[in-house]
Amino acid sequence: MPMIAEDMVDRNMRKLDLAALLAIATVMVVYLSVMVGPYYAFGDAIESNFYLNLPVSNVAIHIGYIALPFAVLTAFPLLLFPARQSISGVITYFRPSLQDTLKLHIGTTLLFLAICVGVAIIFEDLGVTIRFIGILGTNTIGFVIPCFVYLHICYNPFPSSSEQPVNEEVGGGCPDDVKDDEPEGHVSLLQKLRNQTLEWHGALALFIASIIFFPLGLTGLLYDLTTN
């Protein structure tokens, strides 16, 4: 979305919302078709790589096997570019001197390639690879990071004692008549949570659930690997 917003002509919120809705709708249609189709055709006998269920004697299947590596090679740069941008953003946050340097460009590219090659070597089963990526990558990108960013940006700080209204603003009177509920500079965690919105609490609950999902998902994956 940031790149779309940057290239959009006469940018406004209505166009951005429309672009986001169309993108989500297109992805849902494509992904649902790809997910439902193999299960509809092969049922419970489907393999993690449904290409293994296809009859090898069919000429069209052979053409698909030959075209598949080219499809992966052409799609890989589309995955590499945003991943490299994200890795570079994290690195330059701590090391600003590496901003827009050839060393950073080559280093992040080699790091991404090493991660992909390492995953391909370690996991022989495509189903295990997809589950591992789903547990770590999809959960982090889809839930953990958005919730963390929302919690950080939309956090409402508790007003300090210096921001509290003076006696003249609340009706006058002796200063001794106004007493703080808490000592100056001390605000309990419960008070901070009460000061947040309902949406903030929902994001906090989703963030905690996403963090809990990591050990649960990894434990289940390791259990399947050790038992099978």
C-alpha atoms as an extended CHARMM CRD file, in Angstrom:
* protein
*
       228  EXT
         1         1  MET       CA              0.0000000000        0.0000000000        0.0000000000  PROA      1               0.0000000000
         2         2  PRO       CA              2.7540000000        2.5880000000        0.6590000000  PROA      2               0.0000000000
         3         3  MET       CA              4.1510000000        2.0810000000       -2.8580000000  PROA      3               0.0000000000
         4         4  ILE       CA              0.6470000000        2.2220000000       -4.3590000000  PROA      4               0.0000000000
         5         5  ALA       CA             -0.0970000000        5.4160000000       -2.4530000000  PROA      5               0.0000000000
         6         6  GLU       CA              3.2000000000        6.9180000000       -3.6320000000  PROA      6               0.0000000000
         7         7  ASP       CA              2.4780000000        6.2360000000       -7.3250000000  PROA      7               0.0000000000
         8         8  MET       CA             -1.2470000000        7.0740000000       -7.2210000000  PROA      8               0.0000000000
         9         9  VAL       CA             -2.3760000000       10.1540000000       -9.1740000000  PROA      9               0.0000000000
        10        10  ASP       CA             -4.6950000000       12.5690000000       -7.3200000000  PROA      10              0.0000000000
        11        11  ARG       CA             -4.3230000000       10.5330000000       -4.1660000000  PROA      11              0.0000000000
        12        12  ASN       CA             -7.1590000000       10.6050000000       -1.6300000000  PROA      12              0.0000000000
        13        13  MET       CA             -8.6130000000        8.3250000000        1.0200000000  PROA      13              0.0000000000
        14        14  ARG       CA            -11.4630000000        7.1440000000       -1.2050000000  PROA      14              0.0000000000
        15        15  LYS       CA             -9.0290000000        5.8700000000       -3.8560000000  PROA      15              0.0000000000
        16        16  LEU       CA             -6.8050000000        4.2540000000       -1.2330000000  PROA      16              0.0000000000
        17        17  ASP       CA             -9.7650000000        2.4740000000        0.3690000000  PROA      17              0.0000000000
        18        18  LEU       CA            -10.9700000000        1.2920000000       -3.0370000000  PROA      18              0.0000000000
        19        19  ALA       CA             -7.5070000000        0.0100000000       -3.9520000000  PROA      19              0.0000000000
        20        20  ALA       CA             -7.2210000000       -1.8610000000       -0.6370000000  PROA      20              0.0000000000
        21        21  LEU       CA            -10.6820000000       -3.4410000000       -1.0080000000  PROA      21              0.0000000000
        22        22  LEU       CA            -10.0170000000       -4.5060000000       -4.6160000000  PROA      22              0.0000000000
        23        23  ALA       CA             -6.6580000000       -5.9910000000       -3.6660000000  PROA      23              0.0000000000
        24        24  ILE       CA             -8.1650000000       -7.9630000000       -0.7680000000  PROA      24              0.0000000000
        25        25  ALA       CA            -11.0940000000       -9.1690000000       -2.9020000000  PROA      25              0.0000000000
        26        26  THR       CA             -8.7750000000      -10.2810000000       -5.7300000000  PROA      26              0.0000000000
        27        27  VAL       CA             -6.4840000000      -12.1530000000       -3.3720000000  PROA      27              0.0000000000
        28        28  MET       CA             -9.4360000000      -13.8670000000       -1.6810000000  PROA      28              0.0000000000
        29        29  VAL       CA            -10.8650000000      -15.0740000000       -4.9940000000  PROA      29              0.0000000000
        30        30  VAL       CA             -7.5090000000      -16.3710000000       -6.2570000000  PROA      30              0.0000000000
        31        31  TYR       CA             -6.4330000000      -18.0000000000       -2.9950000000  PROA      31              0.0000000000
        32        32  LEU       CA             -9.8220000000      -19.6000000000       -2.3220000000  PROA      32              0.0000000000
        33        33  SER       CA             -9.8280000000      -21.0860000000       -5.8310000000  PROA      33              0.0000000000
        34        34  VAL       CA             -6.3180000000      -22.4830000000       -5.3700000000  PROA      34              0.0000000000
        35        35  MET       CA             -7.1370000000      -23.8870000000       -1.9190000000  PROA      35              0.0000000000
        36        36  VAL       CA            -10.5720000000      -25.3360000000       -2.6340000000  PROA      36              0.0000000000
        37        37  GLY       CA             -9.7940000000      -26.7860000000       -6.0850000000  PROA      37              0.0000000000
        38        38  PRO       CA             -7.3000000000      -29.4990000000       -5.0470000000  PROA      38              0.0000000000
        39        39  TYR       CA             -9.4030000000      -30.5790000000       -2.0680000000  PROA      39              0.0000000000
        40        40  TYR       CA            -12.4820000000      -30.7720000000       -4.2890000000  PROA      40              0.0000000000
        41        41  ALA       CA            -10.5990000000      -32.9270000000       -6.8160000000  PROA      41              0.0000000000
        42        42  PHE       CA             -8.6270000000      -35.2610000000       -4.5110000000  PROA      42              0.0000000000
        43        43  GLY       CA            -10.3420000000      -35.0550000000       -1.1230000000  PROA      43              0.0000000000
        44        44  ASP       CA             -8.4880000000      -36.5450000000        1.8530000000  PROA      44              0.0000000000
        45        45  ALA       CA             -5.8800000000      -38.1770000000       -0.4030000000  PROA      45              0.0000000000
        46        46  ILE       CA             -4.2930000000      -34.8340000000       -1.3050000000  PROA      46              0.0000000000
        47        47  GLU       CA             -0.5590000000      -34.4140000000       -0.7360000000  PROA      47              0.0000000000
        48        48  SER       CA              1.0540000000      -31.3170000000        0.7450000000  PROA      48              0.0000000000
        49        49  ASN       CA              2.3150000000      -30.6540000000       -2.7920000000  PROA      49              0.0000000000
        50        50  PHE       CA             -0.7980000000      -31.4040000000       -4.8210000000  PROA      50              0.0000000000
        51        51  TYR       CA              1.3270000000      -31.7320000000       -7.9760000000  PROA      51              0.0000000000
        52        52  LEU       CA              2.1780000000      -35.2010000000       -6.6790000000  PROA      52              0.0000000000
        53        53  ASN       CA             -1.5120000000      -36.1540000000       -6.9950000000  PROA      53              0.0000000000
        54        54  LEU       CA             -1.6140000000      -35.3280000000      -10.6820000000  PROA      54              0.0000000000
        55        55  PRO       CA             -1.2110000000      -38.2020000000      -13.1930000000  PROA      55              0.0000000000
        56        56  VAL       CA              2.3040000000      -38.2530000000      -14.5920000000  PROA      56              0.0000000000
        57        57  SER       CA              1.1370000000      -39.7830000000      -17.8780000000  PROA      57              0.0000000000
        58        58  ASN       CA             -0.6880000000      -36.6030000000      -18.8610000000  PROA      58              0.0000000000
        59        59  VAL       CA              1.2460000000      -34.3830000000      -21.2740000000  PROA      59              0.0000000000
        60        60  ALA       CA             -0.1950000000      -31.2200000000      -19.7640000000  PROA      60              0.0000000000
        61        61  ILE       CA              1.2100000000      -32.2440000000      -16.3560000000  PROA      61              0.0000000000
        62        62  HSD       CA              4.6990000000      -32.5740000000      -17.8750000000  PROA      62              0.0000000000
        63        63  ILE       CA              4.3750000000      -29.0930000000      -19.3530000000  PROA      63              0.0000000000
        64        64  GLY       CA              3.3230000000      -27.8320000000      -15.9220000000  PROA      64              0.0000000000
        65        65  TYR       CA              6.3400000000      -29.4410000000      -14.2720000000  PROA      65              0.0000000000
        66        66  ILE       CA              8.6280000000      -27.7430000000      -16.8050000000  PROA      66              0.0000000000
        67        67  ALA       CA              6.9310000000      -24.3480000000      -16.4460000000  PROA      67              0.0000000000
        68        68  LEU       CA              6.8310000000      -24.4260000000      -12.6380000000  PROA      68              0.0000000000
        69        69  PRO       CA             10.5410000000      -23.5710000000      -12.0840000000  PROA      69              0.0000000000
        70        70  PHE       CA             10.2220000000      -20.5920000000      -14.4440000000  PROA      70              0.0000000000
        71        71  ALA       CA              7.1570000000      -19.4110000000      -12.5330000000  PROA      71              0.0000000000
        72        72  VAL       CA              9.1020000000      -19.6040000000       -9.2660000000  PROA      72              0.0000000000
        73        73  LEU       CA             12.0880000000      -17.7770000000      -10.7670000000  PROA      73              0.0000000000
        74        74  THR       CA              9.9290000000      -14.9390000000      -12.0910000000  PROA      74              0.0000000000
        75        75  ALA       CA              7.9700000000      -14.6270000000       -8.8380000000  PROA      75              0.0000000000
        76        76  PHE       CA             11.0440000000      -14.6770000000       -6.6030000000  PROA      76              0.0000000000
        77        77  PRO       CA             12.1380000000      -11.0680000000       -7.3900000000  PROA      77              0.0000000000
        78        78  LEU       CA              8.6530000000       -9.8580000000       -6.4580000000  PROA      78              0.0000000000
        79        79  LEU       CA              9.1460000000      -11.4300000000       -3.0300000000  PROA      79              0.0000000000
        80        80  LEU       CA             12.7730000000      -10.3470000000       -2.7440000000  PROA      80              0.0000000000
        81        81  PHE       CA             12.1870000000       -6.6220000000       -3.2450000000  PROA      81              0.0000000000
        82        82  PRO       CA              9.7450000000       -5.9570000000       -0.3490000000  PROA      82              0.0000000000
        83        83  ALA       CA             11.6300000000       -8.3630000000        1.9200000000  PROA      83              0.0000000000
        84        84  ARG       CA             14.9080000000       -6.5920000000        1.2060000000  PROA      84              0.0000000000
        85        85  GLN       CA             13.2660000000       -3.2190000000        1.8270000000  PROA      85              0.0000000000
        86        86  SER       CA             11.9570000000       -4.4130000000        5.1870000000  PROA      86              0.0000000000
        87        87  ILE       CA             15.3010000000       -5.8890000000        6.2480000000  PROA      87              0.0000000000
        88        88  SER       CA             17.0900000000       -2.6940000000        5.1430000000  PROA      88              0.0000000000
        89        89  GLY       CA             14.6440000000       -0.5730000000        7.1240000000  PROA      89              0.0000000000
        90        90  VAL       CA             15.3430000000       -2.5230000000       10.2990000000  PROA      90              0.0000000000
        91        91  ILE       CA             19.1170000000       -2.3600000000        9.7970000000  PROA      91              0.0000000000
        92        92  THR       CA             19.2180000000        1.3620000000        8.9780000000  PROA      92              0.0000000000
        93        93  TYR       CA             17.0960000000        2.1120000000       12.0300000000  PROA      93              0.0000000000
        94        94  PHE       CA             19.9940000000        0.9720000000       14.2170000000  PROA      94              0.0000000000
        95        95  ARG       CA             22.7710000000        1.8470000000       11.7260000000  PROA      95              0.0000000000
        96        96  PRO       CA             21.7770000000        5.0510000000        9.8490000000  PROA      96              0.0000000000
        97        97  SER       CA             25.2180000000        5.2530000000        8.2590000000  PROA      97              0.0000000000
        98        98  LEU       CA             24.3570000000        2.2650000000        6.0250000000  PROA      98              0.0000000000
        99        99  GLN       CA             21.4190000000        4.0730000000        4.3800000000  PROA      99              0.0000000000
       100       100  ASP       CA             21.4790000000        3.6840000000        0.5490000000  PROA      100             0.0000000000
       101       101  THR       CA             24.8440000000        1.9400000000        0.4480000000  PROA      101             0.0000000000
       102       102  LEU       CA             25.9770000000       -0.8480000000       -1.8720000000  PROA      102             0.0000000000
       103       103  LYS       CA             27.1220000000       -2.8490000000        1.1390000000  PROA      103             0.0000000000
       104       104  LEU       CA             23.5900000000       -2.8370000000        2.5780000000  PROA      104             0.0000000000
       105       105  HSD       CA             22.0220000000       -3.6940000000       -0.8050000000  PROA      105             0.0000000000
       106       106  ILE       CA             24.2880000000       -6.7000000000       -1.4180000000  PROA      106             0.0000000000
       107       107  GLY       CA             24.2280000000       -7.8200000000        2.2190000000  PROA      107             0.0000000000
       108       108  THR       CA             20.4280000000       -7.8630000000        2.5420000000  PROA      108             0.0000000000
       109       109  THR       CA             20.0980000000       -9.6730000000       -0.7930000000  PROA      109             0.0000000000
       110       110  LEU       CA             22.5830000000      -12.3610000000        0.2320000000  PROA      110             0.0000000000
       111       111  LEU       CA             20.9070000000      -12.6610000000        3.6460000000  PROA      111             0.0000000000
       112       112  PHE       CA             17.5000000000      -13.2200000000        2.0620000000  PROA      112             0.0000000000
       113       113  LEU       CA             18.9350000000      -15.7690000000       -0.3830000000  PROA      113             0.0000000000
       114       114  ALA       CA             20.7120000000      -17.5960000000        2.4460000000  PROA      114             0.0000000000
       115       115  ILE       CA             17.4780000000      -17.7930000000        4.4550000000  PROA      115             0.0000000000
       116       116  CYS       CA             15.5630000000      -19.1950000000        1.4620000000  PROA      116             0.0000000000
       117       117  VAL       CA             18.2710000000      -21.7390000000        0.6240000000  PROA      117             0.0000000000
       118       118  GLY       CA             18.5400000000      -22.7810000000        4.2740000000  PROA      118             0.0000000000
       119       119  VAL       CA             14.8070000000      -23.3740000000        4.5540000000  PROA      119             0.0000000000
       120       120  ALA       CA             14.8260000000      -25.3290000000        1.2710000000  PROA      120             0.0000000000
       121       121  ILE       CA             17.6650000000      -27.5670000000        2.4920000000  PROA      121             0.0000000000
       122       122  ILE       CA             16.3480000000      -28.1670000000        6.0090000000  PROA      122             0.0000000000
       123       123  PHE       CA             12.7330000000      -28.9660000000        5.1160000000  PROA      123             0.0000000000
       124       124  GLU       CA             12.2370000000      -31.6890000000        2.5410000000  PROA      124             0.0000000000
       125       125  ASP       CA              8.4440000000      -31.8060000000        2.8430000000  PROA      125             0.0000000000
       126       126  LEU       CA              6.5920000000      -28.8630000000        1.3100000000  PROA      126             0.0000000000
       127       127  GLY       CA              3.8080000000      -29.2070000000        3.8650000000  PROA      127             0.0000000000
       128       128  VAL       CA              6.2540000000      -28.7640000000        6.7350000000  PROA      128             0.0000000000
       129       129  THR       CA              7.7610000000      -25.7350000000        5.0080000000  PROA      129             0.0000000000
       130       130  ILE       CA              4.3880000000      -24.0950000000        4.5350000000  PROA      130             0.0000000000
       131       131  ARG       CA              3.3940000000      -24.7700000000        8.1420000000  PROA      131             0.0000000000
       132       132  PHE       CA              6.7110000000      -23.4190000000        9.4280000000  PROA      132             0.0000000000
       133       133  ILE       CA              6.4110000000      -20.2610000000        7.3180000000  PROA      133             0.0000000000
       134       134  GLY       CA              2.7860000000      -19.8470000000        8.3740000000  PROA      134             0.0000000000
       135       135  ILE       CA              3.6500000000      -20.0940000000       12.0530000000  PROA      135             0.0000000000
       136       136  LEU       CA              6.5800000000      -17.6830000000       11.9520000000  PROA      136             0.0000000000
       137       137  GLY       CA              6.0690000000      -15.4570000000        8.9230000000  PROA      137             0.0000000000
       138       138  THR       CA              2.3440000000      -15.1540000000        8.3770000000  PROA      138             0.0000000000
       139       139  ASN       CA              1.5160000000      -14.8420000000       12.0580000000  PROA      139             0.0000000000
       140       140  THR       CA              4.1930000000      -12.1710000000       12.5150000000  PROA      140             0.0000000000
       141       141  ILE       CA              3.3030000000      -10.1260000000        9.4360000000  PROA      141             0.0000000000
       142       142  GLY       CA             -0.4570000000      -10.5390000000        9.6930000000  PROA      142             0.0000000000
       143       143  PHE       CA             -1.0090000000      -10.1380000000       13.4300000000  PROA      143             0.0000000000
       144       144  VAL       CA              2.0110000000       -9.4360000000       15.6350000000  PROA      144             0.0000000000
       145       145  ILE       CA              3.5520000000       -6.4830000000       13.7840000000  PROA      145             0.0000000000
       146       146  PRO       CA              0.2600000000       -4.6720000000       12.9110000000  PROA      146             0.0000000000
       147       147  CYS       CA             -0.9940000000       -5.0380000000       16.4790000000  PROA      147             0.0000000000
       148       148  PHE       CA              2.3290000000       -3.8720000000       17.9220000000  PROA      148             0.0000000000
       149       149  VAL       CA              2.3930000000       -0.8100000000       15.6560000000  PROA      149             0.0000000000
       150       150  TYR       CA             -1.2280000000        0.0290000000       16.4890000000  PROA      150             0.0000000000
       151       151  LEU       CA             -0.5970000000       -0.3290000000       20.2240000000  PROA      151             0.0000000000
       152       152  HSD       CA              2.4150000000        1.9650000000       19.9860000000  PROA      152             0.0000000000
       153       153  ILE       CA              0.8150000000        4.6470000000       17.7880000000  PROA      153             0.0000000000
       154       154  CYS       CA             -2.6420000000        4.7430000000       19.3970000000  PROA      154             0.0000000000
       155       155  TYR       CA             -1.4800000000        4.5500000000       23.0040000000  PROA      155             0.0000000000
       156       156  ASN       CA             -3.0360000000        7.3120000000       25.1240000000  PROA      156             0.0000000000
       157       157  PRO       CA             -0.5560000000        8.3990000000       27.8090000000  PROA      157             0.0000000000
       158       158  PHE       CA             -2.0080000000        8.9860000000       31.2440000000  PROA      158             0.0000000000
       159       159  PRO       CA             -2.0710000000       12.7460000000       32.0060000000  PROA      159             0.0000000000
       160       160  SER       CA              0.5160000000       13.7480000000       34.5690000000  PROA      160             0.0000000000
       161       161  SER       CA             -0.2140000000       15.8380000000       37.6430000000  PROA      161             0.0000000000
       162       162  SER       CA              1.1050000000       18.9330000000       35.8690000000  PROA      162             0.0000000000
       163       163  GLU       CA             -1.6420000000       18.5070000000       33.2730000000  PROA      163             0.0000000000
       164       164  GLN       CA             -4.4330000000       18.2760000000       35.8430000000  PROA      164             0.0000000000
       165       165  PRO       CA             -6.7120000000       21.3650000000       36.0740000000  PROA      165             0.0000000000
       166       166  VAL       CA             -5.8640000000       23.8930000000       38.7740000000  PROA      166             0.0000000000
       167       167  ASN       CA             -8.3290000000       24.9200000000       41.4840000000  PROA      167             0.0000000000
       168       168  GLU       CA             -9.5450000000       27.9880000000       39.6120000000  PROA      168             0.0000000000
       169       169  GLU       CA            -10.4600000000       25.8200000000       36.6180000000  PROA      169             0.0000000000
       170       170  VAL       CA            -12.4450000000       23.3280000000       38.6980000000  PROA      170             0.0000000000
       171       171  GLY       CA            -14.3330000000       25.8750000000       40.7880000000  PROA      171             0.0000000000
       172       172  GLY       CA            -11.7210000000       27.4720000000       43.0630000000  PROA      172             0.0000000000
       173       173  GLY       CA            -11.1860000000       26.7350000000       46.7040000000  PROA      173             0.0000000000
       174       174  CYS       CA             -8.2690000000       25.9650000000       48.9330000000  PROA      174             0.0000000000
       175       175  PRO       CA             -5.3890000000       23.9920000000       47.3740000000  PROA      175             0.0000000000
       176       176  ASP       CA             -5.5870000000       21.5500000000       50.2490000000  PROA      176             0.0000000000
       177       177  ASP       CA             -9.1320000000       20.6050000000       49.1830000000  PROA      177             0.0000000000
       178       178  VAL       CA             -7.8420000000       18.9340000000       45.9970000000  PROA      178             0.0000000000
       179       179  LYS       CA             -6.0130000000       15.6800000000       46.6130000000  PROA      179             0.0000000000
       180       180  ASP       CA             -4.4030000000       13.3960000000       44.0950000000  PROA      180             0.0000000000
       181       181  ASP       CA             -5.6190000000        9.8190000000       44.0320000000  PROA      181             0.0000000000
       182       182  GLU       CA             -2.0750000000        8.6420000000       43.3580000000  PROA      182             0.0000000000
       183       183  PRO       CA              1.2950000000       10.0600000000       44.3890000000  PROA      183             0.0000000000
       184       184  GLU       CA              2.8850000000       12.3950000000       41.8600000000  PROA      184             0.0000000000
       185       185  GLY       CA              4.7480000000       10.5020000000       39.1460000000  PROA      185             0.0000000000
       186       186  HSD       CA              3.1340000000        7.1500000000       39.9990000000  PROA      186             0.0000000000
       187       187  VAL       CA              0.3760000000        5.7340000000       37.8020000000  PROA      187             0.0000000000
       188       188  SER       CA             -0.7420000000        2.1580000000       38.1990000000  PROA      188             0.0000000000
       189       189  LEU       CA             -0.9600000000       -0.2420000000       35.2810000000  PROA      189             0.0000000000
       190       190  LEU       CA             -4.7150000000       -0.5420000000       35.7710000000  PROA      190             0.0000000000
       191       191  GLN       CA             -5.1400000000        3.2110000000       35.3900000000  PROA      191             0.0000000000
       192       192  LYS       CA             -3.0970000000        3.1980000000       32.1850000000  PROA      192             0.0000000000
       193       193  LEU       CA             -5.2580000000        0.4060000000       30.7600000000  PROA      193             0.0000000000
       194       194  ARG       CA             -8.4690000000        2.2070000000       31.7150000000  PROA      194             0.0000000000
       195       195  ASN       CA             -7.2510000000        5.2560000000       29.8100000000  PROA      195             0.0000000000
       196       196  GLN       CA             -7.1350000000        3.3310000000       26.4940000000  PROA      196             0.0000000000
       197       197  THR       CA             -9.8800000000        2.8980000000       23.9160000000  PROA      197             0.0000000000
       198       198  LEU       CA            -11.8770000000       -0.2630000000       23.2430000000  PROA      198             0.0000000000
       199       199  GLU       CA            -10.0650000000       -0.7630000000       19.9240000000  PROA      199             0.0000000000
       200       200  TRP       CA             -6.7080000000       -0.5390000000       21.7110000000  PROA      200             0.0000000000
       201       201  HSD       CA             -7.7550000000       -3.2880000000       24.1390000000  PROA      201             0.0000000000
       202       202  GLY       CA             -8.9050000000       -5.4340000000       21.2010000000  PROA      202             0.0000000000
       203       203  ALA       CA             -5.5160000000       -4.9940000000       19.5190000000  PROA      203             0.0000000000
       204       204  LEU       CA             -3.8150000000       -5.8880000000       22.8100000000  PROA      204             0.0000000000
       205       205  ALA       CA             -5.8610000000       -9.0890000000       23.1140000000  PROA      205             0.0000000000
       206       206  LEU       CA             -5.0600000000      -10.0540000000       19.5160000000  PROA      206             0.0000000000
       207       207  PHE       CA             -1.3680000000       -9.2860000000       20.0860000000  PROA      207             0.0000000000
       208       208  ILE       CA             -1.2290000000      -11.5110000000       23.1800000000  PROA      208             0.0000000000
       209       209  ALA       CA             -3.0850000000      -14.3230000000       21.3800000000  PROA      209             0.0000000000
       210       210  SER       CA             -0.6450000000      -14.0780000000       18.4400000000  PROA      210             0.0000000000
       211       211  ILE       CA              2.3540000000      -14.3000000000       20.7690000000  PROA      211             0.0000000000
       212       212  ILE       CA              0.8470000000      -17.3480000000       22.4950000000  PROA      212             0.0000000000
       213       213  PHE       CA              0.3210000000      -18.9600000000       19.0830000000  PROA      213             0.0000000000
       214       214  PHE       CA              4.0870000000      -19.1640000000       18.4540000000  PROA      214             0.0000000000
       215       215  PRO       CA              4.9590000000      -21.8220000000       21.0820000000  PROA      215             0.0000000000
       216       216  LEU       CA              1.6920000000      -23.6930000000       20.4690000000  PROA      216             0.0000000000
       217       217  GLY       CA              2.2020000000      -23.8760000000       16.7080000000  PROA      217             0.0000000000
       218       218  LEU       CA              5.8840000000      -24.7680000000       16.9370000000  PROA      218             0.0000000000
       219       219  THR       CA              5.1790000000      -27.4360000000       19.5610000000  PROA      219             0.0000000000
       220       220  GLY       CA              2.5320000000      -29.0360000000       17.3540000000  PROA      220             0.0000000000
       221       221  LEU       CA              4.8420000000      -28.9390000000       14.3190000000  PROA      221             0.0000000000
       222       222  LEU       CA              7.7500000000      -30.4890000000       16.2400000000  PROA      222             0.0000000000
       223       223  TYR       CA              5.4350000000      -33.1660000000       17.6390000000  PROA      223             0.0000000000
       224       224  ASP       CA              4.3040000000      -34.1490000000       14.1400000000  PROA      224             0.0000000000
       225       225  LEU       CA              7.8950000000      -34.2430000000       12.8990000000  PROA      225             0.0000000000
       226       226  THR       CA              9.0850000000      -36.4490000000       15.7510000000  PROA      226             0.0000000000
       227       227  THR       CA              6.1160000000      -38.8580000000       15.6510000000  PROA      227             0.0000000000
       228       228  ASN       CA              6.0080000000      -39.2140000000       11.8680000000  PROA      228             0.0000000000
